[in-house]
């Protein structure tokens, strides 16, 4: 079953987000297996919120093995996401 993850990232800003994306792409994880949707947004205070839809929690956990070191390298403190089961997705 698909899951929705919401990461509130107080130590991430636009520059760090861009660095993380570049490093993930360099590691071959720019479009990780199982991630169906990815949305990143900047909050008023400059911190970031990242929301993803994953095919499964197991695929998210596998991606985390690459993501966590990349976040730390960029100076971002990893956080536990809020996780919910997806009921429905309507495109458009």
C-alpha positions in Angstrom: 0.0 0.0 0.0 1.2 3.5 -0.9 2.3 5.9 1.8 2.5 9.7 2.1 5.5 11.0 3.9 5.8 14.6 5.2 9.2 15.7 6.3 9.4 19.1 8.2 13.0 20.1 7.7 14.0 23.0 10.0 17.7 22.8 9.1 17.2 22.7 5.3 17.1 25.7 3.1 17.0 26.2 -0.7 20.8 25.9 -1.1 21.0 22.8 1.0 18.0 21.2 -0.8 19.7 21.8 -4.2 22.9 20.3 -2.9 21.0 17.2 -1.7 19.3 16.8 -5.1 22.6 17.1 -6.9 24.3 14.5 -4.7 21.3 12.1 -5.0 21.4 12.4 -8.8 25.2 11.8 -8.7 24.5 8.6 -6.6 22.0 7.4 -9.1 19.1 8.1 -6.7 17.6 11.2 -8.3 14.5 9.2 -9.1 14.6 6.3 -6.6 12.7 3.1 -7.1 9.2 3.3 -5.5 9.0 7.1 -5.1 5.8 8.1 -7.0 5.6 11.8 -6.3 7.9 14.4 -4.8 7.1 17.9 -3.7 9.4 20.3 -1.9 8.3 23.7 -0.6 9.9 26.5 1.2 8.2 27.8 4.4 8.0 31.5 5.4 11.0 31.1 7.7 13.1 29.6 4.9 13.0 26.0 6.1 11.7 23.3 3.9 8.8 20.8 3.9 9.3 17.7 1.7 6.3 15.6 0.8 6.6 12.3 -1.1 4.3 9.4 -2.1 6.0 6.0 -1.9 4.9 2.7 -3.3 5.8 1.1 0.1 7.5 1.8 3.4 10.1 -0.7 2.5 11.2 1.2 -0.6 11.4 4.4 1.4 13.6 2.6 4.0 15.9 1.4 1.2 16.2 4.9 -0.2 17.0 6.2 3.3 20.3 4.3 3.2 21.5 6.7 0.6 19.5 9.8 1.7 20.6 10.0 5.3 24.4 10.3 4.6 23.6 12.8 1.8 21.5 14.9 4.2 24.2 14.9 6.8 26.9 15.8 4.2 24.8 18.9 3.3 24.5 19.9 7.0 20.8 18.9 7.3 19.7 17.1 10.4 17.6 14.1 9.3 14.1 13.9 10.8 11.4 11.2 11.1 8.6 11.8 8.7 4.9 11.9 9.4 3.6 8.8 7.6 0.1 8.1 6.5 -1.5 5.5 4.2 -2.6 6.9 0.9 -6.4 6.5 0.2 -6.5 8.1 -3.2 -4.5 10.2 -5.7 -6.3 12.3 -8.3 -4.0 13.7 -11.0 -4.8 17.1 -12.5 
